[in-house]
Amino acid sequence: MKVAFPDQKIISLYENLCKNAFIADVERNMTKTGWCVWITGLPGSGKSVVSEALIKLLNKKNIHVQLLSSDALRKVLTPNPIYSLGERDIVYATLIYIAELLTRNEVNVIIDATGNLRIYRDNARKQIPKLIEVYLKCPLEVCMQRESTRRRTHKAPQQIYSRALKGKAPTVPGVGQPYEAPLTPEITLNTDQCLPKECAQTILAFILEYFSENCDKPR
């Protein structure tokens, strides 16, 4: 019984096809990344409640996302925070590093963080290719009133504005330290005029328009 062996040209062609398919697959995986939405604003502007509402809306559409909160990170990274400039630099550098790592591995991220200096958010843009900046615009007096009466702090320190005005917390953004509002955010929402769910719906609509159906690649 004779056994027919494939022609060498056929073998070479098959090997080249396999090689090219492997390279194409690797390239697809390298370019496939998650996206990131940084929700910024003064303390009390509604970042945590809007983030919470947005996650619920995304989950209903079977879009999975990881929340990164600067206040939650501080509980681990700086258990006894002093909120100095140097400490903030470390916290935000770590936050951005984690967000970049997650998006690089196809995890969508929502950052809930004041990021009071523009340079923090600019650094995130440089490191995370698919980033949307959402600015929650709210008058300082409204933020102060909200913060003084809220029951859920979302791991944030309590009564920060009251303590700031008494000189006990001199580095609170908007009072003792500047809050540099975004110059060109993708979305600006006046949170003193709309409910958290309405804000979340606006952000969701933008995400669905800006990214493809699987929320992977920009259109």
N, C-alpha and C positions, 0 to 999 in steps of 0.2 A: 504494500500500500504506500503510495507516494503522498508525502505531506507537502502542500504548497505553502511556501513562505512568501510573505508580502514583498513586493518589489522595494528596493532601497529608496527609490524616489518617493514612494507612498509613505514609507516609514518616516523619512525626513519631513515630508509635508505634514504628517500627523503630529510630529514633535514640534514643528514650528507653530501649528495651530494651537496646541496645548500651551506652548510658551507664551504666545500672544494673548490667549484667553486669560492666562494667569496674571500677566502684566496689566491687562485692562481691568481685571478684578481688583488688583492691588491699588491701581490708580483711582478707581471708583471709591474704594474704602478710605483712601487718603483724603479725598475731597469731600467725603460725606461727614458733616459735622452738625452738631446741634446749634440752636440759636439761643440768644440771651436777651432778656428784657430787664433793664435797670430802672427801677421805680425810685425816683429821688424827690426830695422836697424837705421842707422844714420838719422838725419833730412836731407831731400833731397834725400834719397835713393829710394823713390818711393812708400812708404807704402800706402798713400791715393789713388793714381791712380791705383795701383795694387789691392787694396781692392775694389775699385769701379768697376774695370773690372771683378773681381772674382764674385761679387754680381750679375752682369748682366748675367754671364754664369750660375750661380746657378739658377737664376730665370727662365732662359730659360728651365731648366730641372725640373721646378716646385719644387725646393728645396728652402724653405724660410729661411732667415737668418737675424739676427739683427746686424747692425754695431755698435760697441762701439769705439768711438774715444777719446783718452785722451785730445786732444785739445778742442773738443766739451764739454767734461765733465768739463774742467777747466773753461769754460765760466759760468758754474752754480756754481761749487764748490768753485773756487777761482777766482772771477771776476777780481781781480787785482793781478795776480800771481807774485811771486818773484823768483820762481823756486829754492828754497832752498831745501836741502836734506830732511828736515822735511816736507815741503809742498809736495814734490814728494812722500814721504812715504804715506801721506794721500791720494793723488790722485790715486796712484796705488793700495792701499788697497781697496779703494772704487770701482775702476774699476774692480778688481778681484771679489769683493763681488757681484757686479751687474752681472758679467758674470756667476758666479757660480749659482746665483739665477735663471737666465734665463735658463741655461742648465739643472738645476734640474727640471725645469718646461717644458722641452722638446723643448726649443727654441735654435736653432743653432746660434752661435755667431762668428763674426769676430772682433778681437781686432786690431785696427789700433793705435799702440802706440810704441814709441821708447823703453821705458822700459830700460833705459841705464844701470842699474845694474842687474846683473844676478839673484840676490836674488828675484827681483820682478817676473821674469818669473818662477823661481823655486817655489815660493809661489803659483803661478797660477797652476802649475802642481800638487802640493800637494792638492789643493782644487777642481780642475776640473778634473774628471777622464778621460774624452775624450778630450785631448788637443793635438793639433799639433802646433809645433813651426816652423815658416817660417822666415828664416834669409835672408834679402835683403842685399847682400854684394855689396858695392860700394865704390870706393876710395873717401877719404875726399875731394880732390880737385874737383871731379866731383859733389859731393853733394853741395859744395859751389857754383859752377858755376850755377847749376840748381836752387838753392834756391835764388840766386841773380836776376834771370831773370823770374821766374815763375809768372804768372798772378793770378792763383787760389791758394790761400794759404790753403784751406780746414780748415779754422778757426785757423790755426797756426799763430804765430807772424811773422811779416815780417822782412826781412833783418837780421836774427839772427846771421849769421856768420859774416857779416860786423860789426855789433854791438859788437860781441864777440872780434873780432880782434882789435877793438878800445877801448876795456876795459869797454864797456857799458853794456855788457851782459856776466858776468864772469862764468856763470854756464851752458853754452851751451855744450851738449855732443859732444865729439870729439875735443873740443877746451879747454874750461875751466874745464870741468868735463869729467871723463872717459866714454867711451862706451864699456861695456864688451860684446863682441860678444858671441853668444851661443856656447857651447862646443859640444853639440850633437843635433842639430836641426834636425827635420824630413826632412826638405827641405832647401837647400841653393841655392839662385839664384843670379847670377852676373848681377845686373840691369844696369850696364854700357855696357852690351853686348847684352841685349835682351829687347824687347818692353814690356810695361805693359801687353798687351793682351797675349803675349807669356808666361809671368810669371804666369798670371792668369790661363791659360790653363794647365800649369804644376801642379799648386796647385789643380785645379779641378780634374785632372786625379788621383792625389794621394788621394784626399778625396774619390772619387768613388771606388778606389781600397781598401783603408783602412777601409772604413765603408760599411755596407750592403746597399742594394738597396734603402732602405728608409732613409739612412744616420742616422741610429739610433744606431745600435750595431756594434762594431768592428768585423771583420772577424776573 
